């Protein structure tokens, strides 16, 4: 869709569980808070709630992407149906012109056969209901009328299918709008909660990766691991070129990305067409153990694969993390439940 808009930036998404201890330990490690000090419980609760909202918003974003992709596909199908209907109508008009000439000749030679007059009905259903009259048509006209009958049936079927697809498209559009409202609502609430935090805690929150360690903006030491293929190498280079680009939910580049959008765009630069959603990307290749991950592999997270990143090597991934955080490097274990896919 061309209507994706960037929302105001805000915090991040981390899997549920140890959010409280991870954030406190990370803040202490960053020097934001004394290592021996306990963060006020209300702030802990606020950050935990922001974590939850971002995780839910991320899941809703992938649902939005799927609904949007379905709507795009249906629009193409409806367009194709309309083109076929127009061509079939032209074919029918041509057949009618030919048979009209026969009817004119018949009329001049002694009158128009009543059954032939059915050709000039504007209602295909009416014509087909009375098609049994074909047995009264001369042998010379039978083949032409049979072609017309077939063409009209095909046209009626095509119109029925187009009507069905238009109904599906309407439902898909409503699903897109519903998921969009869900995302916007959760992100707005997360921004509101983050705004209630002291400025130093907000800054610490944005600096800390999902694993509780500082996020990397520079290129980490990726070791000697080689990409699994030339296309993985090309996708890796594309992902690196996006470093620092903003997270924009529902976007797949080149100026902004959500998590699955970055993966789709990066592999597109390598000539590989990936599905749009992180759930579908999980199954876009061969599954390999995390211990065997190679640069360019896709890494999806959580049981529902609602987040995806690209493995860079040496325990690092590159990804579009969450609203307000640009494309960056993070540890591969930033979220539990990583699954690795080799494209």
Secondary structure, DSSP 8 states (H G I E B T S, - for coil): ---------------SSSHHHHHHHHHHHHTSS-TT----HHHHHHHHHHHHHHHHHHHHHHHHHHHHHHHHHHHHHHHHHHHHHHHHHHHHHHHHHHHHHHHHHHHHTT---HHHHGGG-S-HHHHHHTGGGGGGS-HHHHHHHHHHHHHHHHHHHHHHHHHHHHHHHHHHHHHHHHHHHHHHHHHHHHHHHHHTS-HHHHHHHHHB-TTSSB-B-S----TT---SSHHHHHHHHHHHHTTT-EE-TT-BSSSEE-HHHHHHHHHHTTT----SSHHHHTTSSEEE-GGG--TT-EEEETTTT-EEEEEEETTEEEE--BTTB-SEEEETTSSSS-EEEE-
